[in-house]
C-alpha cells in the first residue's frame, strides 16, 4: 500500500473521480469540495494563508482503497475521510506523522475517523473523542409537509449580512440543542466574499413569511456527479414552531429534483427534531458519520 497526496484538486479528481462517482452521495463532501476549490482556482481566487489544502488516495497496488482530504478552514483544520480498510487508515496516519503533520481531528466515515484519530492521539500523547455524531440522508419519495405561511425565494446580495449572521448562529444553536459545549462542533463560516459568491450562484434560499420577512435560510451546494447537498438549514429561535424549516427544505428539495439533481443532507444525531423533520419530508438514512477531536 502507498499514500499519494495531491495539492491540485484537478489532478486528484483525474485519479480518483471514477471511484468517487461510483458512490456519488457518499462522496458528496469530498467530491464537492474538490470541485469547488478547482473552480475557485480557475477563477483566480487565492486559498487562505495557513490553511492546509491537500487530497489523498490510498493505493493497494493499482486499486484505490481510500480517499481523504484536509481543506477545512476552521478549528484544528480537521481531515475528512471516506470509508477505507483499517490498514489504509493506519498508513494514512503514519504517513502524515512521518511528514511531521499531526492532524488533531477528522470528520467522515466510521470507523475510519475513529481509527485515524486514535492513531494521532497515541502519537501525540493526547486523547481522541467524538465531538458530534452525524448521519447522511438521501431523498427518496418527496412528501409535502403541512402548509406554512409564506414562500421560498433566492437570497439577495443585500441579505448577505443577515445570512452570514444566521450561518454563524447555526452551529452554536445546534450545540445548545444537543447539550454540547459551545464550539464543540466547529464548522465553516464562509467569508463575506465567499458568501456573496454563493448567493450570486442562486444556491442560497430564504423562506419569507406572510409579511415578506425572511424567517429561514436553506442553502444547497452545486451538484457534483449529479448530487447536491442541502445545508445549512437555520430558523432563528423566535421564528421556530411554524413549519418554516420543513417548508423551505421541501421547496428546495423539489427544485433540485426538478433540475435532475439528487438531494442529500447531513443531520446531527443529537437533534431528534431535525431528524424527524427530514424523515417526514422523505429523506432516508444512508450512513452514520462523526467528527472526532484530538486534544
C-alpha positions in Angstrom: 0.0 0.0 0.0 1.0 3.6 -0.5 -0.5 7.1 0.1 -0.4 9.6 -2.7 -1.0 13.3 -1.9 -2.3 15.9 -4.3 -2.2 19.7 -3.9 -4.1 20.2 -7.1 -7.8 19.2 -6.9 -7.9 18.7 -10.7 -5.2 16.1 -10.6 -6.9 14.4 -7.6 -10.2 14.2 -9.4 -8.4 12.9 -12.5 -7.1 10.0 -10.5 -10.0 9.4 -8.0 -13.0 10.8 -9.9 -14.2 7.5 -11.2 -14.0 5.9 -7.8 -15.9 8.8 -6.2 -18.5 8.7 -8.9 -19.5 5.1 -8.1 -20.9 6.3 -4.8 -21.9 9.9 -5.6 -24.0 10.5 -2.4 -21.4 9.1 0.0 -18.7 11.1 -1.7 -20.7 14.4 -1.8 -18.4 16.3 0.6 -15.1 15.1 -0.8 -16.0 15.4 -4.4 -17.9 18.7 -3.9 -15.1 20.4 -2.0 -12.6 19.3 -4.6 -14.8 20.6 -7.4 -15.4 23.9 -5.6 -11.7 24.5 -4.9 -10.9 23.7 -8.6 -13.4 26.3 -9.7 -12.0 28.9 -7.3 -8.5 28.3 -8.5 -9.6 28.6 -12.1 -11.3 31.9 -11.2 -8.0 33.2 -9.6 -9.4 33.1 -6.0 -6.5 32.5 -3.6 -6.6 29.9 -0.9 -6.5 31.3 2.7 -2.9 31.6 4.1 -2.0 29.0 6.6 -4.9 26.6 5.8 -3.8 23.2 4.6 -5.1 22.1 1.3 -4.4 18.5 0.1 -6.2 15.5 -1.2 -5.0 11.9 -0.9 -5.6 8.4 -2.2 -4.5 5.2 -0.6 -3.5 2.6 -3.2 -3.3 -1.1 -2.8 -1.3 -1.9 -6.0 -3.3 -0.1 -8.7 -6.6 -0.1 -6.7 -7.8 2.9 -4.8 -8.9 1.7 -1.4 -9.3 5.0 0.3 -9.6 8.8 -0.2 -9.2 11.7 2.1 -8.6 15.5 2.2 -7.5 18.2 4.5 -9.1 21.5 3.4 -11.3 22.6 6.4 -10.6 26.3 7.2 -11.7 26.1 10.8 -10.7 24.6 14.2 -7.5 22.5 14.0 -8.1 22.0 10.3 -9.6 18.5 10.6 -9.1 15.9 7.8 -12.1 14.3 6.0 -12.0 10.5 5.4 -14.1 8.3 3.2 -14.6 4.6 4.2 -11.4 2.6 3.9 -9.8 -0.6 5.3 -8.3 -0.3 8.7 -4.8 -0.8 7.4 -5.3 2.0 4.9 -6.3 4.3 7.8 -3.2 3.4 9.8 -1.0 4.0 6.8 -2.5 7.4 6.2 -2.0 8.4 9.8 1.6 7.1 9.8 2.5 8.8 6.6 1.2 12.2 7.9 3.1 11.8 11.1 6.3 10.9 9.2 6.0 14.1 7.3 5.6 16.0 10.6 1.9 16.8 10.1 -0.2 15.7 13.1 -3.8 16.2 12.4 -5.8 16.8 15.5 -9.3 16.0 14.3 -11.2 14.3 11.5 -14.7 14.2 10.0 -16.2 11.5 7.9 -17.0 7.8 7.8 -16.9 5.5 10.8 -14.8 3.6 11.8 -12.1 5.3 9.7 -12.2 8.6 11.5 -12.1 6.9 14.9 -9.1 4.8 14.0 -7.3 7.8 12.4 -7.8 10.0 15.5 -6.8 7.2 17.9 -3.6 6.8 15.9 -3.0 10.6 16.1 -3.8 10.7 19.8 -1.4 7.8 20.6 1.4 9.5 18.6 0.9 12.9 20.3 0.1 11.9 23.8 -3.5 13.2 23.6 -7.0 11.7 23.7 -9.4 11.2 20.9 -13.1 11.8 21.5 -16.3 12.3 19.5 -17.4 15.9 19.1 -20.5 15.2 17.0 -22.3 12.2 15.5 -23.8 12.9 12.1 -26.0 11.0 9.7 -26.1 11.3 5.9 -29.6 11.1 4.3 -30.7 10.9 0.7 -34.1 11.9 -0.6 -36.4 9.0 -1.5 -40.0 9.9 -2.2 -40.6 13.6 -1.6 -43.5 14.2 0.8 -45.1 17.6 1.1 -45.3 18.9 4.7 -48.2 20.8 6.2 -48.6 24.3 4.7 -46.6 27.1 6.2 -47.3 30.8 5.6 -45.0 32.5 3.1 -42.9 31.4 0.2 -39.4 30.4 -1.0 -37.1 32.8 -2.9 -33.4 33.1 -3.5 -31.4 35.2 -1.1 -30.4 38.6 -2.4 -26.9 40.3 -2.2 -28.5 42.8 0.2 -29.2 40.0 2.6 -25.5 38.8 2.8 -25.1 40.3 6.4 -28.3 38.6 7.6 -27.4 35.3 6.1 -23.9 35.5 7.5 -25.3 36.1 11.0 -27.6 33.1 10.6 -24.7 30.9 9.4 -22.7 32.0 12.5 -25.7 31.1 14.8 -26.4 27.8 13.1 -23.8 25.6 14.8 -23.9 27.4 18.1 -27.7 26.7 18.3 -27.1 23.1 17.2 -24.6 22.6 20.1 -27.1 24.1 22.5 -30.0 22.0 21.3 -27.8 18.9 21.6 -26.5 19.7 25.1 -22.9 20.2 23.9 -20.4 22.8 24.9 -20.3 25.9 22.7 -17.9 25.4 19.8 -17.9 21.6 20.3 -18.8 21.2 16.6 -16.7 23.6 14.6 -17.8 24.3 11.1 -17.0 26.5 8.2 -18.2 30.1 8.4 -17.7 31.4 4.9 -16.1 34.8 4.4 -18.4 37.6 3.2 -16.8 37.3 -0.2 -17.4 33.6 -0.4 -21.0 34.0 0.9 -21.6 36.7 -1.8 -20.4 34.2 -4.4 -22.8 31.5 -3.1 -25.7 33.9 -3.0 -24.9 35.1 -6.6 -24.9 31.5 -7.7 -28.6 31.2 -6.7 -27.9 28.3 -4.3 -28.9 30.1 -1.1 -32.6 30.5 -0.3 -34.7 32.2 2.2 -38.3 31.5 3.3 -40.2 34.7 3.8 -43.3 34.8 6.0 -46.7 36.4 5.1 -45.2 39.9 5.7 -42.3 39.1 3.3 -39.8 39.0 6.1 -37.0 36.3 6.0 -37.6 33.6 8.6 -35.3 30.8 7.4 -32.2 30.2 5.3 -31.5 27.0 3.5 -28.6 26.5 1.1 -27.6 23.9 -1.4 -24.3 23.0 -3.0 -23.7 23.0 -6.7 -24.1 19.4 -8.0 -21.1 17.1 -8.2 -21.7 13.8 -10.0 -25.4 14.9 -10.0 -25.7 15.1 -6.2 -26.5 18.3 -4.3 -26.2 18.7 -0.6 -28.6 20.8 1.4 -27.4 22.8 4.3 -27.1 24.7 6.4 -30.8 24.9 7.4 -31.5 27.6 10.0 -34.5 29.2 11.6 -34.0 31.8 14.3 -35.3 30.8 17.7 -38.1 33.4 17.7 -39.4 32.0 14.4 -39.5 28.3 15.2 -42.6 26.2 15.5 -44.3 27.5 12.4 -43.1 24.9 9.9 -40.7 27.2 8.1 -37.8 24.7 8.0 -39.9 21.9 6.7 -41.5 24.1 4.1 -38.1 25.5 3.0 -36.3 22.2 2.8 -39.2 20.6 0.9 -39.3 23.5 -1.6 -35.5 23.4 -2.1 -35.5 19.7 -2.4 -38.3 19.9 -5.0 -36.3 22.5 -7.0 -33.2 20.3 -7.0 -35.1 17.2 -8.0 -36.9 19.0 -10.8 -33.5 20.1 -12.1 -32.4 16.5 -12.3 -30.2 16.6 -9.1 -30.1 14.0 -6.3 -30.6 15.9 -3.0 -28.9 14.7 0.2 -28.2 16.3 3.6 -26.5 15.7 6.9 -28.2 15.7 10.3 -26.9 16.0 13.8 -27.9 12.7 15.5 -28.2 14.5 18.8 -31.0 16.7 17.4 -34.1 14.5 17.1 -36.2 17.4 15.9 -34.3 18.0 12.7 -34.1 14.2 12.1 -37.8 13.9 12.3 -38.4 16.9 10.0 -36.2 15.5 7.2 -37.5 11.9 7.5 -41.1 13.3 7.3 -40.2 15.0 4.1 -38.9 11.8 2.6 -35.2 11.6 3.5 -33.8 8.2 4.3 -30.6 7.5 6.3 -27.7 6.2 4.3 -24.7 6.1 6.6 -23.6 7.3 10.1 -20.5 9.5 10.3 -18.8 11.6 13.1 -16.3 14.3 13.8 -13.7 13.5 16.3 -11.2 15.7 18.1 -7.7 15.0 19.4 -7.0 17.2 22.4 
